Amino acid sequence: MPYSLKLDIVKKSYPSSRLPILKDFHLDIEDQQFVTILGSSGCGKSTLLRMIAGIDNNYNGEIWVENRLVKSPSDDCSIVFQELRLFPWMSVKENILFALKKQKDGHEELLRILKLFDLEEYSNVFPGNLSGGMSQKLALARALINIPNLLLLDEPFSSLDYITKIRLQNDLINDLNKLKTTVLMVTHDIEEAVFVSDKVIIVSYCPSKVIKIFNVDLPKPRNRSSKEFLIVYQKVLDCMLEVLHMN
Amino acid sequence: MRIIDKLKNILISLIVPFFIIVLWELSVELAWVPKTLIASPSQILIDYWYFLANGELFKHSFISMFRLLTGFVSGSLLGLIFGIGVGLSKFMNKLLNPLFQFLAPIPPIVWIPLLIIFFGIGELSKIVLLMIASFFILFINTVNGIRLADYNLIEVANIYKKSNYVLITKILIPSAFPNIFLGLRLALGLSWILLIAAEVVASSKGLGWLIWDARNFSRPDDMFVGIITIGILGKLTDQLMVVAEKHFTSWKIRFDGK
C-alpha cells in the first residue's frame, strides 16, 4: 500500500521547556487508513497534528504527506481542531465556503457536503445557534469540502455527550468511507479509538514516542459490546496502563 | 417578540416618565416652584407646537444635525481607517500609535479656544471639534478590536492559505465589529455633548444656542423645547446605531438581562 503520511521526527521542544515533547517519533500511515494516536493529556498529540498540518515548523526531522515534504499548510491536508474554530459571524454555508479552494462553482460541492453531514436545513444558521453535535459536523464538513488526502482530527468528540458522540462516530465512518480519505486522529478515549480505527498507536508521555501499534481487524461498523471488540479494548487498556507505569 | 409583549415593554417604560410629568405639572400649577424658574409640561407642549409651526425648531435642529453628522461621520471614518491601519501593521503602529496615545486622553473640549482662533465661530470649528472627538474613540476601539481577534481563527485562514485581503475583510474586521460599534455609540454620545457645548460658546443658531438664548431671556419653556428636541434626536441617532449594530453583529448571542 502507498504511504499517505510519513513521520520522521527527531526532536520537538517548546521554547519554554528544556525537555523535548516529541523524540524519535517515527510512523508511516498507509493510504485510506483510519489511524488513531492514543496518549494521555499533555503528551504532545495536538502539537504533532499542528506539525503535520504545516502550522508548526519548529522541529528537527521530516514529515511527508504523499510525496510532499511538509513546510507549510497545503490543500491536500485538512485539520479539525479540538475547539472547532468556527467563524461565529459566518453562517454554516459561509463557514464551509471559506475553506473551498475555488470560490467559483462551489455550489455543487457545498450541496454535496451539506447533504453528507445533514446540514442542509442549517445552511443559513450561525454556529452560535447550533448544538454541540451540529457544530462538530460543521467543523468536519469544512475540513472535508476540498476532499483532502489526509484529514487530521484533534480529539473531535471530546466535548460531546455519550449518545451524540456514538452517533457522530458512526456517521463519520460512513462519510469517510465515501470520501476515501486517510485519517489521523488523536484522542485519549480508548473506546473511541478502537471503534473507529484501523490502527491504534500508543505513545509514551514526554518525550512522546511510539510504544506500540495495534491493528484493529474487526469489520465495520463495530459492535461496542461484542466479545472481539472488548478483547481489543482490554489489550489497548493494558498497554496504556503499562505506559503509565513506565512514566 | 410578539406585538403584545412589545406594547407591554413600551407601557412599562412609560410608567416613570408619566408620574414625573404629573408631579411636575402639579408642582408648577400649584406654585410649589416659581413659574419663572421652570415651565409646566402643558406650557412646554404649547411652546413646542409654536416652535414647530413657525419653523424655528426645524431650522435649529437641521443645523445641529448637520454639524453633528458631518463631524461625527468624518471623524469616525478617519478613526476607523487609521485604526485598521495601526491594528494591522506593526510599522503603522510604531509610527502613529505613540502620538495618538498621547493626544487621545486630552479632553476634546480644550480644543475649542484653539479651533475658534483657527477657524472662527463658523461651522468648521464645531465640525472639526466633533471630528477630533470621534476620531480618537473610533481609533482606539478599532485598534483594540483588531488586536483582540482570536488567533485561532487567524490560524484557520493561514491553513486555508487565504490572502491578506480575505484575512482582513473576512476575519479581522468582522471580529472587531463589536468594538467598532461600541466606539461609534460612545463617539456619537460625546459628539452630542460637544456639539451643544460648542453651540453655547460660539454660535448664533442650533439647539445649544436656542437653549442658551432662552436662558438669557428667562424663557424656561423655550429652554425645554431645545432640551426635549436634543433628547428626541439623540435617542433617534443612537437607535439608528443600535439597529446597525444588531444587523452587523446579528451572530452574537446577547444577554438581555434576567
Interface residues (C-beta under 8 A of the other chain):
Chain A: A53 G54 I55 P73 D75 S78 I79 F81 E83 R85 F87 P88 W89 M90 F98 A99 F126 P127 G128 N129
Chain B: N152 L153 E155 V156 N158 I159 Y160 K161 K162 K170 I171 P174 S175 F177 T249 S250 W251 K252 I253
